[in-house]
Amino acid sequence: MFPFWNNPCWMGEPMSRKTYQERKLRFLRWMRDDLETRLAGVNAAIETIERQINQDDDSTASV
């Protein structure tokens, strides 16, 4: 999944432990931010569908 983390050929020279950890942290934060964005979109879609269902129920109940 993370081919560049343990690959000594990635930058052509060995990576210090600190650099490795910083790179890994930056990547994981990016993944988290991306997942949060996707989750927000899914939550918005769910809310929209629930609102539409409730509106349909209200309109059929008043008929």
N, CA, C and O atoms as a Tinker XYZ file with bonds, in Angstrom:
   252  protein
     1  N      0.819000   -1.198000    0.000000    73     2
     2  CA     0.000000    0.000000    0.000000    64     1     3
     3  C      0.860000    1.258000    0.000000    63     2     4     5
     4  O      0.498000    2.254000   -0.626000    81     3
     5  N      1.979000    1.223000    0.685000    73     3     6
     6  CA     2.857000    2.375000    0.766000    64     5     7
     7  C      4.223000    1.987000    0.203000    63     6     8     9
     8  O      5.162000    1.784000    0.973000    81     7
     9  N      4.357000    1.882000   -1.099000    73     7    10
    10  CA     5.581000    1.333000   -1.674000    64     9    11
    11  C      6.813000    2.187000   -1.427000    63    10    12    13
    12  O      7.926000    1.662000   -1.444000    81    11
    13  N      6.655000    3.467000   -1.201000    73    11    14
    14  CA     7.825000    4.322000   -1.087000    64    13    15
    15  C      8.398000    4.402000    0.317000    63    14    16    17
    16  O      9.505000    4.912000    0.493000    81    15
    17  N      7.679000    3.912000    1.325000    73    15    18
    18  CA     8.156000    4.089000    2.697000    64    17    19
    19  C      9.416000    3.299000    2.994000    63    18    20    21
    20  O     10.337000    3.843000    3.603000    81    19
    21  N      9.493000    2.067000    2.598000    73    19    22
    22  CA    10.657000    1.244000    2.900000    64    21    23
    23  C     11.514000    0.984000    1.683000    63    22    24    25
    24  O     12.350000    0.081000    1.698000    81    23
    25  N     11.328000    1.745000    0.649000    73    23    26
    26  CA    12.058000    1.553000   -0.585000    64    25    27
    27  C     13.271000    2.479000   -0.608000    63    26    28    29
    28  O     13.110000    3.693000   -0.736000    81    27
    29  N     14.485000    1.932000   -0.487000    73    27    30
    30  CA    15.667000    2.796000   -0.478000    64    29    31
    31  C     15.909000    3.495000   -1.814000    63    30    32    33
    32  O     16.662000    4.467000   -1.869000    81    31
    33  N     15.297000    3.027000   -2.868000    73    31    34
    34  CA    15.491000    3.637000   -4.184000    64    33    35
    35  C     14.554000    4.813000   -4.420000    63    34    36    37
    36  O     14.642000    5.471000   -5.457000    81    35
    37  N     13.683000    5.081000   -3.502000    73    35    38
    38  CA    12.669000    6.128000   -3.700000    64    37    39
    39  C     13.311000    7.463000   -4.011000    63    38    40    41
    40  O     12.942000    8.114000   -4.989000    81    39
    41  N     14.276000    7.884000   -3.188000    73    39    42
    42  CA    14.918000    9.166000   -3.423000    64    41    43
    43  C     16.402000    8.983000   -3.774000    63    42    44    45
    44  O     17.121000    9.969000   -3.936000    81    43
    45  N     16.855000    7.756000   -3.889000    73    43    46
    46  CA    18.222000    7.519000   -4.267000    64    45    47
    47  C     19.206000    7.542000   -3.108000    63    46    48    49
    48  O     20.388000    7.254000   -3.300000    81    47
    49  N     18.751000    7.873000   -1.928000    73    47    50
    50  CA    19.627000    7.895000   -0.761000    64    49    51
    51  C     18.837000    7.450000    0.462000    63    50    52    53
    52  O     17.611000    7.563000    0.478000    81    51
    53  N     19.513000    6.951000    1.474000    73    51    54
    54  CA    18.796000    6.497000    2.669000    64    53    55
    55  C     18.061000    7.652000    3.342000    63    54    56    57
    56  O     18.505000    8.800000    3.313000    81    55
    57  N     16.945000    7.321000    3.937000    73    55    58
    58  CA    16.114000    8.315000    4.587000    64    57    59
    59  C     16.284000    8.187000    6.102000    63    58    60    61
    60  O     16.293000    7.076000    6.633000    81    59
    61  N     16.419000    9.307000    6.790000    73    59    62
    62  CA    16.534000    9.258000    8.243000    64    61    63
    63  C     15.196000    8.820000    8.834000    63    62    64    65
    64  O     14.146000    8.939000    8.203000    81    63
    65  N     15.264000    8.319000   10.046000    73    63    66
    66  CA    14.044000    7.881000   10.727000    64    65    67
    67  C     13.061000    9.032000   10.864000    63    66    68    69
    68  O     11.860000    8.847000   10.669000    81    67
    69  N     13.562000   10.224000   11.201000    73    67    70
    70  CA    12.695000   11.393000   11.363000    64    69    71
    71  C     12.019000   11.755000   10.042000    63    70    72    73
    72  O     10.817000   12.018000   10.009000    81    71
    73  N     12.780000   11.768000    8.971000    73    71    74
    74  CA    12.215000   12.083000    7.657000    64    73    75
    75  C     11.165000   11.058000    7.263000    63    74    76    77
    76  O     10.109000   11.404000    6.734000    81    75
    77  N     11.464000    9.803000    7.525000    73    75    78
    78  CA    10.522000    8.721000    7.239000    64    77    79
    79  C      9.222000    8.926000    8.010000    63    78    80    81
    80  O      8.133000    8.819000    7.446000    81    79
    81  N      9.342000    9.220000    9.297000    73    79    82
    82  CA     8.157000    9.411000   10.139000    64    81    83
    83  C      7.360000   10.640000    9.694000    63    82    84    85
    84  O      6.130000   10.610000    9.675000    81    83
    85  N      8.057000   11.715000    9.340000    73    83    86
    86  CA     7.371000   12.931000    8.895000    64    85    87
    87  C      6.619000   12.686000    7.590000    63    86    88    89
    88  O      5.493000   13.151000    7.413000    81    87
    89  N      7.252000   11.952000    6.683000    73    87    90
    90  CA     6.612000   11.637000    5.399000    64    89    91
    91  C      5.377000   10.762000    5.617000    63    90    92    93
    92  O      4.330000   10.977000    5.005000    81    91
    93  N      5.519000    9.783000    6.493000    73    91    94
    94  CA     4.405000    8.892000    6.803000    64    93    95
    95  C      3.255000    9.668000    7.447000    63    94    96    97
    96  O      2.091000    9.450000    7.110000    81    95
    97  N      3.581000   10.575000    8.376000    73    95    98
    98  CA     2.559000   11.388000    9.038000    64    97    99
    99  C      1.845000   12.292000    8.043000    63    98   100   101
   100  O      0.622000   12.427000    8.084000    81    99
   101  N      2.606000   12.908000    7.153000    73    99   102
   102  CA     1.995000   13.778000    6.145000    64   101   103
   103  C      1.044000   12.990000    5.254000    63   102   104   105
   104  O     -0.042000   13.469000    4.928000    81   103
   105  N      1.445000   11.781000    4.860000    73   103   106
   106  CA     0.600000   10.940000    4.024000    64   105   107
   107  C     -0.671000   10.524000    4.769000    63   106   108   109
   108  O     -1.763000   10.575000    4.205000    81   107
   109  N     -0.535000   10.120000    6.014000    73   107   110
   110  CA    -1.708000    9.684000    6.793000    64   109   111
   111  C     -2.670000   10.836000    7.040000    63   110   112   113
   112  O     -3.887000   10.646000    7.020000    81   111
   113  N     -2.133000   12.029000    7.272000    73   111   114
   114  CA    -3.015000   13.202000    7.432000    64   113   115
   115  C     -3.757000   13.496000    6.140000    63   114   116   117
   116  O     -4.936000   13.849000    6.160000    81   115
   117  N     -3.065000   13.349000    5.013000    73   115   118
   118  CA    -3.733000   13.551000    3.729000    64   117   119
   119  C     -4.864000   12.541000    3.543000    63   118   120   121
   120  O     -5.957000   12.886000    3.095000    81   119
   121  N     -4.578000   11.287000    3.897000    73   119   122
   122  CA    -5.618000   10.258000    3.783000    64   121   123
   123  C     -6.815000   10.593000    4.670000    63   122   124   125
   124  O     -7.962000   10.467000    4.242000    81   123
   125  N     -6.547000   11.020000    5.910000    73   123   126
   126  CA    -7.629000   11.364000    6.819000    64   125   127
   127  C     -8.466000   12.507000    6.259000    63   126   128   129
   128  O     -9.695000   12.442000    6.279000    81   127
   129  N     -7.815000   13.550000    5.760000    73   127   130
   130  CA    -8.546000   14.690000    5.203000    64   129   131
   131  C     -9.395000   14.269000    4.010000    63   130   132   133
   132  O    -10.528000   14.725000    3.858000    81   131
   133  N     -8.853000   13.407000    3.173000    73   131   134
   134  CA    -9.601000   12.922000    2.015000    64   133   135
   135  C    -10.822000   12.114000    2.460000    63   134   136   137
   136  O    -11.910000   12.270000    1.907000    81   135
   137  N    -10.636000   11.259000    3.455000    73   135   138
   138  CA   -11.756000   10.455000    3.951000    64   137   139
   139  C    -12.817000   11.320000    4.614000    63   138   140   141
   140  O    -14.011000   11.059000    4.468000    81   139
   141  N    -12.390000   12.353000    5.344000    73   139   142
   142  CA   -13.354000   13.264000    5.962000    64   141   143
   143  C    -14.183000   13.975000    4.902000    63   142   144   145
   144  O    -15.387000   14.168000    5.073000    81   143
   145  N    -13.539000   14.363000    3.808000    73   143   146
   146  CA   -14.256000   15.018000    2.714000    64   145   147
   147  C    -15.276000   14.077000    2.092000    63   146   148   149
   148  O    -16.414000   14.466000    1.833000    81   147
   149  N    -14.863000   12.838000    1.852000    73   147   150
   150  CA   -15.786000   11.863000    1.277000    64   149   151
   151  C    -16.948000   11.565000    2.225000    63   150   152   153
   152  O    -18.094000   11.441000    1.794000    81   151
   153  N    -16.643000   11.454000    3.514000    73   151   154
   154  CA   -17.685000   11.182000    4.497000    64   153   155
   155  C    -18.684000   12.326000    4.560000    63   154   156   157
   156  O    -19.886000   12.089000    4.686000    81   155
   157  N    -18.208000   13.559000    4.474000    73   155   158
   158  CA   -19.112000   14.703000    4.468000    64   157   159
   159  C    -20.058000   14.640000    3.268000    63   158   160   161
   160  O    -21.241000   14.960000    3.388000    81   159
   161  N    -19.541000   14.231000    2.122000    73   159   162
   162  CA   -20.391000   14.092000    0.937000    64   161   163
   163  C    -21.434000   13.005000    1.104000    63   162   164   165
   164  O    -22.584000   13.183000    0.702000    81   163
   165  N    -21.045000   11.875000    1.696000    73   163   166
   166  CA   -21.997000   10.781000    1.933000    64   165   167
   167  C    -23.066000   11.223000    2.923000    63   166   168   169
   168  O    -24.249000   10.948000    2.725000    81   167
   169  N    -22.657000   11.907000    3.988000    73   167   170
   170  CA   -23.624000   12.388000    4.977000    64   169   171
   171  C    -24.610000   13.369000    4.354000    63   170   172   173
   172  O    -25.802000   13.328000    4.660000    81   171
   173  N    -24.122000   14.250000    3.482000    73   171   174
   174  CA   -25.013000   15.201000    2.814000    64   173   175
   175  C    -26.007000   14.470000    1.916000    63   174   176   177
   176  O    -27.179000   14.842000    1.870000    81   175
   177  N    -25.565000   13.452000    1.212000    73   175   178
   178  CA   -26.466000   12.684000    0.350000    64   177   179
   179  C    -27.528000   11.971000    1.175000    63   178   180   181
   180  O    -28.696000   11.935000    0.787000    81   179
   181  N    -27.133000   11.404000    2.308000    73   179   182
   182  CA   -28.090000   10.729000    3.194000    64   181   183
   183  C    -29.130000   11.713000    3.698000    63   182   184   185
   184  O    -30.325000   11.417000    3.686000    81   183
   185  N    -28.687000   12.876000    4.139000    73   183   186
   186  CA   -29.622000   13.889000    4.645000    64   185   187
   187  C    -30.597000   14.329000    3.559000    63   186   188   189
   188  O    -31.783000   14.521000    3.826000    81   187
   189  N    -30.099000   14.490000    2.341000    73   187   190
   190  CA   -30.961000   14.904000    1.231000    64   189   191
   191  C    -32.034000   13.852000    0.960000    63   190   192   193
   192  O    -33.206000   14.189000    0.793000    81   191
   193  N    -31.643000   12.596000    0.916000    73   191   194
   194  CA   -32.609000   11.529000    0.644000    64   193   195
   195  C    -33.617000   11.415000    1.781000    63   194   196   197
   196  O    -34.808000   11.229000    1.533000    81   195
   197  N    -33.155000   11.524000    3.021000    73   195   198
   198  CA   -34.090000   11.477000    4.159000    64   197   199
   199  C    -35.086000   12.632000    4.105000    63   198   200   201
   200  O    -36.268000   12.458000    4.404000    81   199
   201  N    -34.600000   13.809000    3.721000    73   199   202
   202  CA   -35.499000   14.964000    3.618000    64   201   203
   203  C    -36.524000   14.742000    2.515000    63   202   204   205
   204  O    -37.696000   15.077000    2.683000    81   203
   205  N    -36.096000   14.182000    1.390000    73   203   206
   206  CA   -37.017000   13.912000    0.289000    64   205   207
   207  C    -38.055000   12.870000    0.692000    63   206   208   209
   208  O    -39.227000   12.997000    0.337000    81   207
   209  N    -37.638000   11.848000    1.427000    73   207   210
   210  CA   -38.579000   10.822000    1.889000    64   209   211
   211  C    -39.607000   11.447000    2.816000    63   210   212   213
   212  O    -40.799000   11.160000    2.711000    81   211
   213  N    -39.151000   12.298000    3.720000    73   211   214
   214  CA   -40.075000   12.955000    4.651000    64   213   215
   215  C    -41.038000   13.873000    3.913000    63   214   216   217
   216  O    -42.213000   13.948000    4.271000    81   215
   217  N    -40.564000   14.568000    2.895000    73   215   218
   218  CA   -41.450000   15.434000    2.107000    64   217   219
   219  C    -42.480000   14.602000    1.355000    63   218   220   221
   220  O    -43.643000   14.994000    1.265000    81   219
   221  N    -42.067000   13.457000    0.813000    73   219   222
   222  CA   -43.001000   12.575000    0.117000    64   221   223
   223  C    -44.059000   12.044000    1.079000    63   222   224   225
   224  O    -45.236000   11.965000    0.728000    81   223
   225  N    -43.640000   11.680000    2.299000    73   223   226
   226  CA   -44.582000   11.184000    3.297000    64   225   227
   227  C    -45.578000   12.263000    3.684000    63   226   228   229
   228  O    -46.766000   11.990000    3.854000    81   227
   229  N    -45.088000   13.498000    3.822000    73   227   230
   230  CA   -45.959000   14.610000    4.193000    64   229   231
   231  C    -46.961000   14.924000    3.072000    63   230   232   233
   232  O    -48.120000   15.229000    3.352000    81   231
   233  N    -46.533000   14.852000    1.834000    73   231   234
   234  CA   -47.409000   15.185000    0.726000    64   233   235
   235  C    -48.460000   14.092000    0.506000    63   234   236   237
   236  O    -49.579000   14.404000    0.102000    81   235
   237  N    -48.134000   12.829000    0.759000    73   235   238
   238  CA   -49.118000   11.765000    0.584000    64   237   239
   239  C    -50.082000   11.714000    1.777000    63   238   240   241
   240  O    -51.222000   11.274000    1.632000    81   239
   241  N    -49.638000   12.150000    2.925000    73   239   242
   242  CA   -50.503000   12.147000    4.104000    64   241   243
   243  C    -51.557000   13.223000    4.026000    63   242   244   245
   244  O    -52.649000   13.064000    4.572000    81   243
   245  N    -51.243000   14.337000    3.344000    73   243   246
   246  CA   -52.214000   15.435000    3.262000    64   245   247
   247  C    -53.182000   15.264000    2.110000    63   246   248   249
   248  O    -54.133000   16.036000    1.992000    81   247
   249  N    -52.966000   14.278000    1.261000    73   247   250
   250  CA   -53.864000   14.068000    0.114000    64   249   251
   251  C    -55.095000   13.334000    0.528000    63   250   252
   252  O    -55.965000   13.068000   -0.302000    81   251
